[in-house]
Amino acid sequence: MPQAAFELAGARIKPGSRLQVDVPVAKLYTHAPLHIPVEVVHGRRQGPVLLVCGGIHGDEINSVEIVRRLMRSKQIQGLHGTLIAVPIVNVFGFMQHSRYLPDRRDLNRCFPGSETGSLGARVAALFREQIVDYATHIIDLHTGAIHRTNLPQIRAQLSPGSETERMANAFGAPVILNAELREGSLRHYAQGRGIPVLTYEAGEALRFDEWAIAPGVRGVLRVMRRLGMLGGAHRRRPPPAAEVANGSSWARAPIDGILRPKVRLGARVARGDVLGKVADPFGNAEASIKAMADGIVIGMSRLPLANEGEALFHIARFEAIEEAESAIETFHSSLEPPLDPLY
């Protein structure tokens, strides 16, 4: 069915067109204006309004590249519904190569925000009012923190038969973490409004990880196809099977020292397995980091220097660990031969 024009942040996008919109967010010390960049693709026919956003943490640049490739994809031509693409939400942090806003607040703990609150609260309120509240579905793109990398995974609050669960299964990440909502996050706000939302986590901050970027692009397109926004669903293979983790925990450094990891990202481990060792520079004091449960390594530190108590290995627990291991092996095999970075 034909649809009307779409209005966002004071702009009017006609059916069958796309438009870049600069949403004013603040001014720099120099009085130069600062904007959140947005591109809207508005289809000729009715359908969902999908928000795909990255860079809520300003140093998570894999998400920016995922959005860029998505917007260049020929598959979004002939779109049903509306795609709102925001490659960089935290433009302050992006310019400073920082996860945080200038006031050291985490933007993903500031929702729903306030027009009279802190800088983080004001940016969250503006993003919510001008963009988020127009969406019917959301995919929020993230990476691990600086010096920490994540296996490609979807984080979502799942309930059987829900739209969120269907989106998570369609994405095709090897692991789905049934994660509790964190107060102040975009996911917490959106879920509270009944908006299905996925968080995609993959790779490391301030790095382009091709094994995280390309699957992210494919995953977003799969979700769009599942939502009926793209044609050709009958010609596409079903997404790879994903396994749902029923919990996760971090193995931490028992002492201060230099880390020597013994496992890789995606490895299957058993309770009591040595994940790595931490020792002083001379090796006189050494301690092992052991797995606290059977599971899969879905996140780990990339920095060899560790302080006592620091989170080093993220272990996800599965009811059917063999199937989870198989899903990850299938994912790794899909990356060979090496992915083309010019996709």
Order of alpha helices (4+ residues) and beta strands (2+ residues): beta-beta-beta-beta-beta-alpha-beta-alpha-alpha-beta-beta-alpha-beta-alpha-beta-alpha-beta-beta-beta-beta-beta-beta-beta-beta-beta-alpha
